[in-house]
Amino acid sequence: MEIRMKLDINQVNALCAICDAEDFDVNVMCGRICVDGRSVMGVMEMCGRVVTIVPITNDDFKVEEFFRKLEKIGAYKSEGFYS
């Protein structure tokens, strides 16, 4: 499962804080670039771009809770959203 957002400088700390609070890994991807969602410097490199956020877990309940938190900071489910 994945969710997308256009990342701006104000959302970097919020995104990293949300990822840091989770007990599973989160990948933030843009094209061929993939960084850990907890890495402020890595995520900051993607400012101004549409990124794909992918939680690495099989627990659907945790994923849905995670997505709800991300939607509060501007993330959206893309057309190609799959579960």
DRENMI-611139 format. One record per residue: residue number from 1; y, z negated, x negated of N, C-alpha, C in turn; residue in three letters. Coordinates in steps of 0.02 Angstrom, whole numbers. Each point is the difference from the previous one (the first is absolute). Example, Ala and Ser with C-alpha at 12.3 -4.5 7.8 and 13.67 -1.06 7.14 Angstrom:
% residues 2
num:nyy:nzz:nxx:cayy:cazz:caxx:cyy:czz:cxx:residu
1:-284:-390:-660:59:0:45:60:0:-45:ALA
2:53:36:18:59:-3:-42:55:-37:39:SER
% end
This chain:
% residues 83
num:nyy:nzz:nxx:cayy:cazz:caxx:cyy:czz:cxx:residu
1:-59:0:-42:59:0:42:62:0:-44:MET
2:52:31:25:62:5:-39:60:-2:46:GLU
3:56:-14:-29:64:-1:35:52:27:-48:ILE
4:53:29:26:51:31:-43:68:-33:12:ARG
5:43:8:-50:70:-21:8:43:35:-52:MET
6:62:13:19:49:25:-48:29:-62:-34:LYS
7:-12:-5:-63:16:-62:-37:71:3:-28:LEU
8:39:-52:17:66:-6:-31:2:-65:-40:ASP
9:52:-9:-38:5:-56:-47:-3:-67:36:ILE
10:25:-4:62:-1:-62:38:-70:-20:24:ASN
11:-45:47:3:-67:-13:25:-50:-17:-55:GLN
12:18:12:-63:-47:-10:-55:-24:-72:-3:VAL
13:47:-47:-1:-20:-71:-5:-39:-22:62:ASN
14:20:23:58:-36:-18:61:-71:26:-1:ALA
15:-8:63:-20:-67:30:-4:-44:-37:-50:LEU
16:27:-14:-59:-38:-36:-52:-18:-70:22:CYS
17:45:-34:36:-14:-68:25:-56:1:52:ALA
18:1:50:44:-53:6:50:-66:14:-34:ILE
19:-1:45:-48:-62:17:-36:-26:-60:-39:CYS
20:46:-38:-31:-19:-58:-40:-31:-55:42:ASP
21:20:-5:63:-26:-52:44:-71:14:25:ALA
22:-23:61:-7:-66:18:24:-54:-16:-52:GLU
23:-62:-10:24:-55:-16:-45:-42:62:-18:ASP
24:28:59:13:-33:62:-18:50:43:-39:PHE
25:-26:50:-35:44:45:-38:33:50:46:ASP
26:59:23:-20:37:50:37:24:53:-49:VAL
27:-15:63:15:25:56:-41:60:31:35:ASN
28:52:15:-40:58:36:24:-1:67:-36:VAL
29:-3:54:39:-10:66:-30:55:49:21:MET
30:16:43:-47:47:55:12:-24:59:-42:CYS
31:-28:49:33:-29:56:-37:-59:-23:-42:GLY
32:3:14:-64:-54:-21:-45:10:-69:-29:ARG
33:58:-31:14:15:-65:-28:-28:-54:47:ILE
34:-34:-49:-30:-28:-56:38:14:-64:-38:CYS
35:34:-48:32:15:-63:-32:-23:-58:45:VAL
36:-7:-58:-31:-18:-60:36:60:-23:42:ASP
37:-12:-17:62:53:-21:45:35:-64:-21:GLY
38:-31:-38:-44:31:-62:-24:48:12:-59:ARG
39:0:60:-27:40:16:-59:71:23:21:SER
40:49:-43:-10:68:17:20:25:60:-40:VAL
41:-13:1:-65:22:56:-41:-33:66:20:MET
42:-65:-3:15:-35:60:21:25:27:66:GLY
43:9:-45:48:24:20:66:72:25:-4:VAL
44:40:-31:-43:70:20:-7:7:72:-25:MET
45:-49:23:-38:0:69:-24:-3:51:58:GLU
46:-23:-23:57:-9:45:57:57:-2:51:MET
47:54:-34:-16:57:-5:46:25:69:19:CYS
48:17:8:63:26:63:25:-53:49:21:GLY
49:-62:-18:-7:-55:45:17:-40:-28:58:ARG
50:-37:44:33:-47:-23:52:-64:-19:-36:VAL
51:-21:-62:9:-60:-25:-33:-55:-13:51:VAL
52:-61:1:-23:-58:-16:41:-26:-67:-24:THR
53:-10:-47:46:-23:-66:-17:-71:-8:26:ILE
54:-46:-16:-47:-71:-3:17:-28:-69:-18:VAL
55:-17:-40:50:-33:-64:-15:-73:11:-18:PRO
56:-24:-36:-50:-69:8:-23:-41:-59:27:ILE
57:-22:7:61:-43:-50:33:-36:33:58:THR
58:-55:-30:20:-38:25:57:13:-42:63:ASN
59:41:-51:-5:15:-44:56:55:30:43:ASP
60:-19:30:57:48:34:43:53:-48:28:ASP
61:-17:-62:13:49:-48:26:55:-12:-52:PHE
62:-19:-10:-62:49:-11:-53:44:62:-10:LYS
63:-30:59:6:39:62:-8:51:6:56:VAL
64:-19:-14:62:47:5:55:57:-50:-7:GLU
65:-15:-61:-21:52:-50:-12:47:23:-56:GLU
66:-28:28:-53:39:26:-56:46:56:23:PHE
67:-26:46:41:40:55:25:57:-25:45:PHE
68:-12:-52:40:53:-27:42:57:-28:-43:ARG
69:-17:-32:-55:51:-26:-45:40:58:-31:LYS
70:-35:53:-19:34:58:-30:45:36:49:LEU
71:-21:4:63:41:33:50:66:-35:10:GLU
72:3:-65:-12:62:-38:6:51:20:-54:LYS
73:-24:28:-56:46:21:-53:8:75:-3:ILE
74:-24:37:51:13:71:4:-58:47:-11:GLY
75:-60:-26:-6:-59:44:-9:-19:30:68:ALA
76:-34:56:-2:-22:33:61:-68:32:-11:TYR
77:-39:3:53:-65:33:-4:12:75:4:LYS
78:-29:36:-46:12:72:-5:-43:38:50:SER
79:16:64:7:-38:44:45:-74:0:-17:GLU
80:-16:0:-63:-69:3:-22:-33:-68:-6:GLY
81:25:-49:37:-27:-68:-4:-73:1:23:PHE
82:-41:-33:-38:-70:-4:18:-24:-72:-10:TYR
83:-53:-17:35:-27:-68:-8:-74:3:-14:SER
% end
